[in-house]
């Protein structure tokens, strides 16, 4: 399914009002038809200006690099694509190193604690990407937040002057850290929609436990907007009331 979300902010440069960002996350090596056709048809129909891939394309239990690459190749043929690694890439450093080279060879920009700037007319948006904290250590939320904060400081070096900052980060539960770092919009996954949903409430999410706060959709934390993808693949055998999704985010400038 394609979930459509509009993010409104007076900090969005007028030149970027109407920009469409497709968010895909947590493939976990799953196939959606031959060559990932079902996902890519949805993606093409959404006509994104940018594709954001927020980690866990591969899975440490059933590694499938070909499924990941089919999605990456197809996405980059549709729109410029950017990827940040998640915890499953961190758990498979050798495979991820090979996958990164293949993604970059396919034209996908990989941001591992790095930034890039998009320019339209006089408007500038900074795209920031950080690795999952598990690249340093498998830790609790407090230590993960400290690691993410350090990654953000590294990522933002040398990229100044943008009036709007979009962060790609795998874990939504660290949103307080992202907010303190001045991120305007955060795109995340990792929560798998809570895996099983009762109404709009997810039941369980990694890093958040039972009845998690951030599982899918749009949230506002201080001055930061957070969009969480419910993801594509599974870490548990089944999803209940929780279909895999492509999220299409439209930026809209608010008059000051």
N, C-alpha and C positions, 0 to 999 in steps of 0.2 A: 504494500500500500504506500501511497505518497501522502505524507502529512505536511500541510502548508502552514507556515508560521510567519507573521509579520513582526519585525522588530522595529519599533519607532524610537527615535532618539534625536534630540536637537544637535548632538555632536556629530551626527553622520553628515559628511560633506554633501552639499546639494548635488554635486556631480555624480555621487554614488547612490542617490535616491532611486529605488527601483532595482538595484543590483540583486541578483538571485544567487544564493549559495546553496548547493546541495550538500547535505551532511549524511555520510554513510559511516557506519561503525560496526565493529564486532562481527565480522564475517565468520571467524573461527573455522576457516577452511571449508565452508559449506558451498555446495553448488546450487544454483537457482536456474536450472535449465542448461542446455549446452552452451558453453562459452559465457555463462552468467546472463543469458539473454533476457530473462524475466526482469532482473534488476536494471539492466542497461536500457531496455525499452522504456521502463518507468523514468529513468534518468534522462534519456533523450527527449521524452515528452515533456519534461519539466523545463527544458531550455535554460539550464543554469549558466551563469557567467563564471562560476568557480565551483570546483568539487573539493570538499574537505573530507578527508579520510582520517578518522580519529582512533586508529589503533586496533589491535587484535585481529588483523587479517588472517593470521595463522593461529594454530592452537597447539599447545604443548602435548595434548593427549592424542590428537589425530592430525598431525602436520599435513597440510596440503598447500604447498607453495604454488602449484599450478592454478588452483582455484583463486588464490589471491591475485596472481598475475593476470588471469583472465579479466578480473574486475578492474584492475589498474589499467591495463591496456585499453579496455573499452571505455573507461571513464576519461582517460586523457584524449581519446579520439573525439569525445563530446565537448569537453571544456578543459581549460587549464586546471590541473589537479595538484593538491598539496596533501602530504601525509605526515602524521606524527605517530610514533610507535607506542604501543600499549604494554601492559604487563606480560602478555604472552610472547611478544617479541623480545622482552627483557629476559624471559626464561629460556629462550633459544638463541643465544648470542651468535653462534656460528651460522645458523640458518638465516637469522635476521640480517647479518652482514651480507650474505649472498643475495637475499631478497632485496635489500636496499640498492645494491648495485643494479639489479634487474629493473627495479622500479625507476631509478634514475635514467637507465638506458631507454626505458619506454617513454620518458618525458615527464614523469611525475616528480615534482619538487618535494624532497624529504627535508623536513625541518626538525632537526634534533638539537634543541636549545639554540635556535636561530630565528631571525626575523627577515621579512621581506616587505617592501613597500609597494603598494599599488597607487598609481597616479592617474587621475582623470581631470583634465583641464587644470584648475588650480587646487583641486582636492587631493588629499593624501590619506590613505588608510594603511595602517601597519598590521601585517599578519604575523603573529608570533606563534611559534610552535615549540613545545617542550616534550622531552622524553618522559615516560612514566617513571616515578620515583624508584620503582623496583630495579631500574638499571644501576642504582647505587646499593639498595638494600631492601629486603622484604620486611617492612616495618609497620608500626601502628600509624594512626592518622596524624598524630602530632609530629612525629619524625618525618612522615611523608610530606606534610605541609612545609616543614623546614627545607626539605630537599627541593620541593617544587618552587619555593621562593628563591632558592639559589639558582635553579635552572632559569627562572624568569629573569633574574639579574643578568645572567650570561646572555640570554637570548636578545635582550633589548639594547645591548651595547652597539653603538654606532648607527642606530635607527631612531632618529629624532625628527620632530617636526610634523608628525602625523596627528591629526585632530581626533582620530578614532582608532582604537586598538582592538583587534579581534584576536583572541587566543584560542588555539587548538590544543586541548589538553585532554588526555584520556579519562581522567577521574573527576566526576562532578562534585564529589563530597569535599574537595579541597577548595570550593568556591570562595570561602572567606580569605584564603591566601591570594587567590586571583584578584579579588576585590581590593585588597590592600595594595596590590601591585599596580593598581590603576587600569585594569582591563575593563573595557566598555562592554564587550560581548565575548562570551566563552562558549565554545562548541565542544561537547563531550559525548561520551558513550558509557561503556563499562558496566552500567547498572542493569542492562538487559531488560529494561522495562519493569523490573521487579520480578521477572520471570513468570509469575502468576499474578494476575490483576483482579481485584475485586472492585468494580467500578473504576475509579481513577487511581486507586491505591495499589501500588506494588507490594508484594509480600516479602521478598528478600532480595537484597542486592549486595554484591561483594563490596567491601569497604564501608558499608552502611548497616548491614545486618537486617533484622526484622523491621517491617514497616518503614522502609527508607523514605527519606524526604525528597530525593531527586532521582526520578526514574524515567521520566519522559515528558517532553513538552518544554514550555517556556516558564522561567522563574525570574524573579527580580530580587536581588540581594544588594541593598544599598544602591550604589550607582551602576551596578553591574547586571547585565542581562545574561542569563544562562539558558542555553538550549541543549537538552539532553536527548540523544537518539535512543530509541528502544532497541536498536541494533538489528542485525540480520540473522546471525547464527545462534546457536544454543550452547550453554555450558551445562544445563540440565537436559534430560531427555525431551521434555515437552514444554511448550508455552501454553498458557491458558488465558484466553481473553487478551491476547498480547501478540498481535501479528507483526512479523518483520516489517521494517519500514525504511523508506527513503524520506528524509526530511528536506523540504524546500523552504529556505528562509529568504524572505524579501526584506531588504533594508528600506526604511522610509524616514526621510528627514522631517523632523517637527520644526515648525516655525518658532523662533525664540520670542 
